[in-house]
Amino acid sequence: MAAGMTKTQLVRHLAEKLETNNKTAAAFLQTLTDTAIKEAKKNGMFVLPGLGRLKKVNRKARMGRNPQTGEPIKIPAKTTAKFYLAKAVKDSIAPKK
């Protein structure tokens, strides 16, 4: 399986495409990340047009099983984050047959 782009490679790619230096591209990427986290935490959702949305999701408490012993365990409720891809991105990555 091929490895994805590292953060350094992404910063270099952004710097090259935007015709700027690596420091500015890294600052842009960090600002985008910080903004996404802050907005998702505050409003419950952050939309990145053309790519998708980051959404805060509340999971209910549920019963699960310990895979080693098979005995039931209670899994507590928690808040987590999910990223939903935009339809255009899904269709371009994995087109319907």
Secondary structure, 3 states (H helix, E strand, C coil): CCCCCCHHHHHHHHHHHHCCCHHHHHHHHHHHHHHHHHHHHHHCEEEECCCEEEEEEEECCEEEECCCCCCEEEECCEEEEEEEECHHHHHHHCCCC
